[in-house]
Structures are given as structure tokens and as C-alpha cells.
Amino acid sequence: MADLAAEKTGTGWRSRSGDRRSTRTLRLRTSAALLTVTVLAVLLVPPLVQLDQQAVDLAAKLRAPSPAHPFGTDDVGRDLLLRCVYGLRVSLLVGVAAALTATVVGTAVGAAAGALGGWVDRGVMRVVDALSSVPHLLMGIFIVAMFRPGVWPVVASVALTHWLSTARIVRAEVLSLRARPHIDAAVSGGASRWRVTVRHLLPGVLPQAALAAVLMVPHAMWHESALSFLGLGLPTHTASLGNLVQEARGSLLAGQWWPTLFPGLFIIVPTLAVAGLAGAWRERINPRSRSELML
């Protein structure tokens, strides 16, 4: 009876809303803490740990985690903590550069298609549909195969295969904004299409484009790791996370788990952190979605 009365008075709904709000706050704080630890590790570990991440010590190869080597050592005695931190640096560079490039390209294409409309919109979206039908990894392999292994071919590969989703999002947002009264008022007042696009449409899509860029960073890191694992990404001597996992395959088969576990965690933890923060951002810029989640 008490539960029924609570539901009638609405206290049950408020309780569930409060629980969801608490869960969302906990997720946001956890994600922020994980991302903070990741950034601090990238910035502070190299100067604090006075070791050369490329230093080979065959006498210390494949040592388990210990106070001297918290993450253990790899198959040639290199310290895995430093290798993972430097690998995370490289993977973050690739992820951020690729995400920014893909977002700029996708925003420009999507805004142009939505603002111009007509045959331009139809033609652009048919190209987007055609490219989207090709698996990203397959297209990325084709792109990097045309260049020598390096950071920028991988950035180009990831960017050229990931701008499509941003273009779709921006186009949909532009089409939504074009139906707003203030856009009709600007057009009726004699504003050119270029002025309407630059002054009214682009500012309206920037939050969605920025969210897409943030969400793309971990995805780009995974893409780079996959290419490097296949031997088609960064040079083998570069300490990227994909290269570290690829180098650890033999060790895992021999029973040494740490050369695979820690690089894998350095891929997973930033992904979870960015996904949690991006989810909170999405709820903030989309009030309808936020209100639905609170019910």
C-alpha cells in the first residue's frame, strides 16, 4: 500500500529520477578521474621515471611486474610502463589529429549539402552512402598501403574513413535549423545563402560537430591500434599501443600476460573515460534526451 501511495503521489518517480541522476553524476566523475589520470600519466611519467623507453636489457627480459618495473618488461627488457605511456602519447596524437581533420571535412561537406540542398545535397549524400558501404578498416588499409609507414599516413587514413558520420550529423542538423523561424526571417530580409550559412547555420551545428569530434578520438585510437597490430600502421620501432600489443603475441602464448594486458588497458581506459564524458555532454546539449533519461 505504501508503494502504491508513493506512486500515486509521484514520490516513486522522483526517487527513480534521483537514482538516475546520481548514477549519471557518478559516471561523470569516474570518467573525469580516469581521463585526468591518463593525462597526468602522459605528462608526468616520462620526466619522473628516469629510464630510456628504448633501452634494451636482455638480462631483464620478460620480468613480471615489480617495484622496479611496475608493468614488467617486454621481450628485450624494456620497461613496459614507459613504453605504454609513450605509446599512449602517439595514439592520442593520431586520435586527436584524425578526429579534428575528419570533423572539419565532415562539417564542411554536411553543411554544404544541407545549406545548398537540391542536386548538390542528393549528389553529396549518394557519395557518402557509397563510401559508407565500404568497411572502414578495409578502406584504411588501402589508404595506408599507398604510403610508407608513419604517423601522418595513419592520420589521413583514419580521417578519410571517419568524416562520413560527421557529415550525416551536420547535414541533419542544418536541415533542422533551416526550418526555424529566424532562418526564414533572415532569408526574407535579403540575407544571402552564404551569410545565412556562416552566421546562423554553422554556429548552430558546432556543438554537435564538437561532440562528434570528441567521440571520434577513442574510435580513431582503436583504428590506429588495429592498423599497427596488422603491421600496416606506424613503424615497428614506434611505441604505439597497437605495436605493443602486436609485439606481445608471442609472450602471451608463452604465459607472460603483462606485455598484452597493460597496453590493452591503456587503449580501453581512455575510451571509457571519453565515452562517459561525451555521454554527459550529449545530455547537456540535447535537453530532450536528458529529460527522457530522467523519467
HELIX and SHEET records of a PDB file:
HELIX    1   1 ALA A    2  THR A    9  1                                   8    
HELIX    2   2 THR A   11  LEU A   48  1                                  38    
HELIX    3   3 LEU A   58  ALA A   60  5                                   3    
HELIX    4   4 LEU A   80  LEU A  116  1                                  37    
HELIX    5   5 GLY A  118  SER A  132  1                                  15    
HELIX    6   6 HIS A  136  VAL A  144  1                                   9    
HELIX    7   7 VAL A  151  ARG A  178  1                                  28    
HELIX    8   8 PRO A  181  SER A  188  1                                   8    
HELIX    9   9 ARG A  193  VAL A  196  1                                   4    
HELIX   10  10 THR A  197  LEU A  201  3                                   5    
HELIX   11  11 LEU A  202  PHE A  229  1                                  28    
HELIX   12  12 LEU A  241  GLU A  247  1                                   7    
HELIX   13  13 ARG A  249  LEU A  253  1                                   5    
HELIX   14  14 TRP A  258  ILE A  285  1                                  28    
HELIX   15  15 PRO A  287  MET A  294  1                                   8    
END                                                                             
